[in-house]
Amino acid sequence: MATGGGRAAVSSILVDLENVWGVIDELLGTLGPSGWSRKHGPDWVFADLPYHLAYFDRDIVVNGIQRGPDMPASEQRVWRNMEELNAWNARKFAERAGNQTPQQSIDQMHASREAFRGMLAEMADTDLERPVFIPITGCGWFHAGMALYICLGHTWSHATELRLRLERTAPVPSASATHSALGFYSGLLLMALDREQAAKTRLTTVMEFTGPGGGAWTVRVADGGCTLVEERAPHAEVVLTQSPETFVKTLVGMLDPMTAIQSGAIQVAGMEHLATYGALFPPLTPERVIQPMGRAAP
């Protein structure tokens, strides 16, 4: 990778990553010896988190960016649905030594971060446009910059979920990291689009997030297509307003979206159009096949 040219964008991404890494380290540092075996959601315990972050950052992001356009054709396969993504996670957990300690997983997580830092140290902003293959459901060929934002969004969501499951009010990611992550996740809404429904429906929706790092993103469905722009459209049929914490709770299954709406955690303007929104963006069931959003192979 090139070492010449500006590095403002690369440095900005690294600052946000260092911030969310620090949040995770501080929260994990509060777990006593018995805390690691506590439930972290329906399937995990807290000891699973650092191990998961270690292999995700290493295998998906660092290795993907380093291989760039040289990814063998035989490995250019995108997981079709959430079932295949879950199966990959299960295979990675099966590779973990049966007697591995939480500290060994933390060491692996830190080693992945060091590899990440070393890779970014050699990157200029121009390298952010290099092709990268991402096998995650809905992805495919993107650019290196997107791979870094996938890592940031993924890490941010786990940092926020970790704090919520530990029932802590702090630490929280920076406003900058939160804003970037929310922008990334707003873009994932396009992945859930029912294209058959979109061919016969027009709808403008605003996803608005409150608090530090919040903002508004507008999703427009028209003529079978779907676009996302960071702005608050003045004439949207639906406006969904929520905190970043509420968003993460619904994302990871800690809170049912309809319950969040009924309780006011998610505020809806344009309730009469909510059914149309639901038809356009139905929940991602494990078996539902998602078409890759990436660009053509290099």
N, C-alpha and C positions, 0 to 999 in steps of 0.2 A: 504494500500500500504506500501511497505517496506520503511524503513528510513535508513537502512544501505547501505554500498557500496558507490562508487563514484558518484559524481553529476556533473561532468564536462559538459556532453552533455546537461543535463537538464538546467544547469546554462547558457549555451551558447544560448539555445533557448529562455530563458527568457530575456536575454540581447537584443536579436533581437526584441522580442515582445515589450519590454519597449521602444525601439527606435521608432518603427512604431506607437505605441500608443502616444508617445510624439509628433510625426509629426502631427497626426490627431488632438490632443488637441490644438496644436499651430495654425493650420489652421482654426479649428472651432472657436477659440478665436478671429479671425479677423472678424467674421460675426457680423454686427450690427443688431439691432432689425428687420430691414426690410430684412436682408439677408437670414434669415431662410426660407422665403417663396419663394425664387428664385428657378427656375428650376434647378434640378440636373439630367440631362438626360431627356429622353422623358416621364418618368413616375413618377419620384421622385422630391421632393424639398429637399433643404439642411437639413431641420429638420428631414427628414426620416433617414438620415445616422446613427446618434448615436443610434437611436432606433433599427435599423437593426443590427448593430454590437453588441448591448446588447443581443438580443435574440439568435443570431447566436453563439456567444461565449459561452453563458450559456447552450443553449439547445443541440447544436451539439457537442461541445468540452468538456466542463466541466462535464455536466451530462453524456455524453457518456463515458468518461474516468473513472468517478467515479463508473458507473455501470459495466463497464468492461465486463467480460464474462457472467454476470448475466442478460443480456438483455433478457426479455421474448421472446419466439419464436413468439408470436403473434405480436411483434413489430419489428421483423427482416424483414422489407420490404424496399427495395431500390427503390427510385423514378426512374421510368423507363426512363424518358426523361425530357427535360427542361420544358415542360408544367407542369409536376407534381412538379418540383422544384419551378416554378413560382407560382403555386397554393398554395404551402406551405408558401411562402413568403406572399402571399395575405391573407392567414388565420392569420398569425402572425400580420400583420398590422391591420386586423379587430379586433384583441384583444386589440389594443391600445385605451385608453380612448379618447373620442372625443375632450376633452378639454385639453389634455396633452400638456404641454409647452416644448419647446426645452430644457430647463434646467432640467426638469424631465427626459427627454430621456438621457441627458448627465449623470445624476445621475445614471440611470439604467446601462448605459454603464460602468461607473466607478465601480459600484457594481459587474458587471460580471467580470471585471478585478481583483477585490479583491478576488473573489471566485477562479479565475484562479491562482492568486499568492499563495493563501492558499493551493490549490491542489498541485502546483508544489513544495511548501515547504516540502511536505510530500513524494515526489517522489525521488527515486534514479535512476541512469541510467538503472539499470536492469528492472525498471518498464516500460521503454519505449517499451518493447517487449510484454507487456500485451495485450490481445485481446480487441479490441474496435469495436463496430458496428457503422458504419456511414451510414445514410440513403441517403446521397446525391447521385444524379445521377452518376453512374459509380463507386461507392464505394462498400460498404458492410463491411465484416470483414477485418479490418486491425489491425495494432498495435498502441499503444498509441503514439509512436513517430510520426507516419504518421498523426494522428489526430492533433498533435501540429503543424506540418508543414502545414497542411490544414489551420489551424487558421492563421499562419504567412503569408502564401501566400494570403489568402483572405483579411487580414487586410492590407497587403502591397499594393495590387491592389487598394483597396479603398483609401488608403492614397495618392497614386500616382494619381488616377483619381480625387480626391478632389483638389489636387494642380493644375492639368491641367484645371479643370473646373473653378477654381478661377483665372486662368491665372497668377499663381505665379511661380517664379523660385526657391523659397525656402519656407520652409525647405524640404529637401529630405531625404529619409531613408538612413541608413548607407550602406556602400558597403557590409558588411556581411549580413544584412537583405535582401538586393536586390539580392545578389547571391543565397541565399537559396530560395527565392521566385521564381526566374527565373528557378532554377532547378526543383522546384515543378511544375510550369506551363509547362515546357518542357515535363515533364512526362505525363501531361494531354493530350498531342498530341496522345498518344497511345489509349486514349478513343475514338478518332474520327476515328480510323482505320476502313476502309471498308474491312472486313475479306474475303469476296468473291474476291475482287480485289487483296488482298494480296496473295491469294493462287496461283495467276498466274503472280505475279510481284516481281521483286527484285529492291530495291532502297536504296541508302544510302544518308541521308540528314543531313546536319549540321545546327543546329540552333545556330547562333552566336550573342551575345549581346555585344554592345560596352559600354565604359564608366566605372566608378567605380562600382564594383560589377558584371560586365559582365563576360562573359565566353563563352564556346562552349559546346554543347551537341550533340551527334551523334545518330540519329535514323536510325536503320537498319531494313528493311523489307525484309524477305526471308522465303521461304517455308511456307508461311501462317502466320508466326509469326512476332512480332515486338519487338525490344529491344531498350533501351535507356542507353547510357553510357556518363558520363561527360568526353568528349575528343573531339578534333578536328580531325576527320578522314582525313588522307592525300589524300584519293582518293574518295571523295564524288561526286555523280552526281549532287546534288543540295546543294548550300550553301546560306542560308538566313541570311543576316546581318542587324541588326536594333538596335536602342537604346531601353532601357527599356520603355521610354515614348511612343515610337511608338508602341511597343507591347501592352501596356495598351490601347492606343487609338483604336487599332483594336479589342482588346478583348472586350471592352465595347461598341463598335459601334460608337465611335467618328470619326473614319477614316475607309473607305473601304479598304480592303487589296489590291485590284487591283489598287486603286488610290494611295496607299502608294508605290506600286512597280513602277508605272508610274512616280511618282514624285521623286523617288530615296530615299524616307524615308526608304523603305526596298530595299536593294540591293541584286540582285539575280545573282549568278554565276551558270551556267548550265541552262539557260533559256529554252533550248530545252527539258529539262526534267520536266519543271514546270507543264505541263498538267498531266504527270504521278503522280507527287506529289499530285496534286489536286484530281485525281481520287482515290488515296489511302486514303487521308485525307479530305473528303468533309466537307463542313460547317455543323455544328451541328444545324439542323433545330429544331424548338420547339417540333415537334412530333416524331422525330427519336428516336427509342428505342436504348439505350446504355446498353451493357452487363456489369455487375459489374466486376471490376478488382480485387476485394478483394480475400483473401484466404478462404479456407474452414472454416466452423464454428468450434469453439473449442469444 
